[in-house]
Amino acid sequence: MRPCGRTKARSGFLDSHPRSNNARLTLSSRHYPMAANKASSSLYARRKAFAIKHEEAEPLTRKDIQYDFLDHIFGSQECVFTDPFSPPDRVTFRDLYVHALTHSARCSRALKDKMQDVPDFGTDFAKISLLANVGRVNTTMTFLPEMRTSLRTYHPVPALQKADSNLQDAPRIKTILKACTLQDEANSLPVSPAELLERAAKGTVPSTSIVNLLFVLSNHFANVAQDHFGRLDIDFLDLFLPVHITSVSRARAFLWLVYHYHESPSSPNPFADNNAQQHRGLVPRLIDLSEEDFKLENLDPEDEKAYAAKMSQYRLDFLARHAKEYLAKGEGGEGTQPPPAKVKKGRGSKGKGAADKKKRQRPEPEPSTPPEDAEAVVEAPPLQRRRLSYDQRTPEDTAPRAAAAPPLERILSPAPAPAPRHYHPVDPRLRYGPQRSPLQQAWHIVATLDPLVDDEEGADSASHFSYMLRHQVLINLHAMYNPDRPLAHVGAD
């Protein structure tokens, strides 16, 4: 690569780093818009700016999701990755990622079957999940046009909704991703690139799940770029952005990083080129793009543009129809309006008290004019409470009121026996009969109730922990009190 001038502030890093003798320092804000303010912005701000920000019903184009980059990644045919769910088989990156999603504890059975029965849908769902994995798609997005909540914004993704339009929503995808862990990672989940390399050096292959590996690389994007990119104008997150680097070279660098941390850093990397072979530890060469070639990548075909316009209009019509239905139902009183947007707290806002006070105010009904032929009905005014001061009280107000006479039936019927204090009637059938011991009752609960019911939401880690904890308690109690009795007979009496 062509060397360029080095500033005094950067020369110490470049000269001291053993892998950056041929590194090129070209901070171009035109070609790399995210790198111009990288030195002054914090890492947190970098991650926040990394996510896609679109308005309601605005589609995600191929340029937004970098479709060509994703297509090269999932279209790779190199079967070089160890599948932790079917060792020692070697699979492609596409199969590795799809298998991780289908084996997630939070992946529903319907979604799992659809990904297995329709491979194209499995690939498209894996692509959108990969964007959520690295943080390019945040949890405020949904891909269901009829979602009513105001906490999500709908965005059609025409390039990934051809096999099936139901890509669910980003929060559910994120929940599935967080549950993609290996069996031996319950208490020791690696959280840094150094831990991944340490596990690989000990012979643990794969070092972690592919989903957690991408979590780690995206969280330590600056360190990954410093160790493996050999240039300071791009980092790991920039691989997913519309930068002036070819999609093919970015995809190859991504796969090189995945193999380096997922398999072994010491074994020959199948995605290495001459640059990676000559400079150990560096990714394959990232090829720059001219402005003309940059415009030729990630082009949206006409059918995807038509689908995006159709779904955006469908979403807007749905929101308008929903608002009319809300007004027609009259929730909250006649003439009510749809719920307003949230009021931001801070200076200049009246706070929660003012909002609650405004909510409690109800519009008074307008007096209706009765028809001329209607009969006049005089109703007695409702009894109202009067609060009189001491000087306004009359002798009638201060006189003791006579108690109302009870009805005759109440006088003639015998009075019921008073119930003792704190007494609650209990069904006599519940008092008698064989009772279970605490151990038998615990076994009955475990045998009849299963916290890991396979529903749409799945079961979280707390349910797994509760299930195993109750099982271990039963084993300990049985071994303590019934050492000679098999556990299978507990509760049979």
Residue pairs with C-beta under 8 A, 6 or more apart in sequence:
1 22
1 23
1 24
1 285
2 24
3 22
3 24
4 24
4 25
4 26
5 25
6 14
6 25
7 25
10 25
10 232
13 20
14 20
14 21
14 23
14 25
17 23
17 226
19 227
19 230
19 279
19 280
19 281
19 282
20 230
22 230
22 279
23 230
23 231
23 232
24 230
24 231
25 231
25 232
25 233
26 231
26 233
27 35
27 36
27 232
27 233
28 35
28 233
29 35
29 36
31 233
31 243
31 244
31 288
32 233
32 234
32 238
32 243
32 244
33 243
34 46
34 49
34 50
34 237
34 238
34 241
34 243
35 232
35 233
35 234
35 235
35 238
38 46
38 235
41 49
43 222
46 221
46 237
47 135
47 237
50 135
50 136
50 237
50 240
50 241
51 135
51 136
51 137
51 138
52 60
52 64
52 136
52 137
52 138
52 141
54 60
54 64
54 153
54 155
55 153
56 153
56 154
56 315
56 319
57 153
57 154
57 155
57 156
57 311
57 312
57 315
57 316
58 155
58 312
59 155
59 156
59 157
59 158
59 308
59 311
59 312
60 155
60 156
60 157
61 158
61 159
61 298
61 300
61 308
62 68
62 159
62 298
62 299
62 300
62 304
63 242
63 298
63 300
65 127
65 128
65 131
65 136
65 157
65 159
65 160
66 240
66 241
66 242
66 247
66 298
67 159
67 298
68 247
68 297
68 298
69 239
69 240
69 247
69 250
69 251
69 254
70 127
70 130
70 131
71 247
72 247
72 248
72 251
72 252
73 93
73 94
73 130
73 251
73 254
73 255
74 93
74 94
74 97
74 123
74 126
74 127
75 94
76 92
76 93
76 94
76 251
76 255
77 92
78 92
78 93
78 255
78 270
78 271
79 90
79 91
79 92
80 90
80 259
80 263
80 270
81 90
81 91
81 92
81 93
81 96
81 206
81 210
81 258
81 259
81 262
81 263
82 88
82 89
82 90
82 205
82 206
82 262
82 263
83 89
83 90
83 91
83 95
83 96
83 99
84 182
84 206
84 209
85 99
85 100
85 103
86 99
91 99
93 210
93 255
93 258
94 123
94 126
96 210
97 126
97 129
97 130
97 210
97 211
98 115
98 122
98 123
98 126
100 180
100 209
100 210
100 211
101 107
101 115
101 125
101 126
101 129
101 176
101 177
101 180
101 211
102 112
102 115
102 116
103 180
104 176
104 177
104 179
104 180
105 179
105 458
105 459
105 464
106 175
106 176
106 178
106 179
106 457
106 458
106 459
106 460
107 176
107 179
107 458
108 454
108 455
108 456
108 457
108 458
109 454
110 456
111 125
111 168
114 121
114 122
114 164
115 121
115 122
115 125
116 122
118 163
118 164
120 162
120 163
121 163
121 164
124 160
124 161
124 162
124 163
124 164
124 167
125 160
125 167
127 160
128 137
128 143
128 157
128 160
128 167
128 173
129 173
129 176
129 177
130 214
131 137
131 240
132 138
132 139
132 170
132 173
132 174
132 177
133 177
133 211
133 214
133 215
133 218
134 214
134 217
134 218
134 237
134 240
135 218
135 237
136 240
137 170
137 173
138 170
139 170
139 171
139 174
140 151
140 152
140 153
140 170
141 152
141 153
141 154
141 155
141 169
141 170
142 152
142 153
142 154
142 155
142 168
142 169
142 170
143 154
143 155
143 156
143 157
143 161
143 165
143 166
143 167
143 168
143 169
143 170
144 154
144 166
144 168
144 169
145 154
145 156
145 311
145 314
145 315
145 318
146 318
147 154
147 169
148 322
150 339
150 341
152 169
152 170
152 171
154 315
156 307
156 308
156 311
156 312
156 315
157 167
158 300
158 303
158 304
158 305
158 307
158 308
158 311
159 300
159 304
160 167
161 167
161 307
175 458
177 211
177 215
179 458
179 460
179 461
180 209
180 210
180 211
180 212
181 189
181 209
181 212
182 206
182 208
182 209
185 208
185 209
185 212
189 208
189 212
190 196
190 199
190 207
190 208
190 212
190 216
191 216
191 219
192 216
192 220
193 216
193 217
193 220
193 223
193 224
193 227
193 261
196 207
196 208
196 213
196 216
196 261
197 207
197 261
197 265
199 207
199 208
200 207
200 261
200 263
200 264
200 265
201 265
201 266
205 263
205 264
206 213
206 262
206 263
207 213
207 261
207 262
207 263
208 216
208 262
210 258
210 262
213 258
213 261
213 262
214 258
216 261
217 224
217 236
217 257
217 261
218 236
218 237
221 235
221 236
221 237
222 235
224 235
224 236
224 257
225 232
225 234
225 235
225 236
227 281
228 257
228 260
228 281
228 282
228 283
229 235
229 253
229 282
229 283
229 286
230 279
230 282
230 283
231 286
234 243
234 245
234 286
236 257
238 245
239 250
239 253
239 254
242 294
242 298
243 250
244 288
244 289
244 290
244 291
244 294
245 286
245 287
245 288
245 289
246 286
246 287
246 288
246 289
246 293
246 297
247 297
247 298
248 287
249 284
249 285
249 286
249 287
250 286
252 271
252 273
252 283
252 284
253 283
253 284
253 286
255 271
256 269
256 271
256 272
256 276
256 283
256 284
257 283
259 269
259 270
259 271
260 269
265 281
269 276
271 284
272 284
273 284
273 285
274 285
275 282
275 284
275 285
276 282
276 283
276 284
276 285
289 297
300 308
323 338
326 338
327 336
327 337
327 338
330 336
333 362
333 363
334 363
334 365
335 363
343 349
343 350
343 355
345 351
345 352
388 397
434 493
436 444
436 491
439 474
439 477
439 478
439 481
439 490
440 490
440 491
440 493
442 470
442 473
442 474
442 477
443 474
443 490
443 491
444 491
445 470
446 470
446 471
446 474
447 491
450 467
451 459
451 463
451 466
451 467
452 459
452 463
452 464
452 467
453 459
474 487
474 490
475 487
478 485
478 487
478 490
482 490
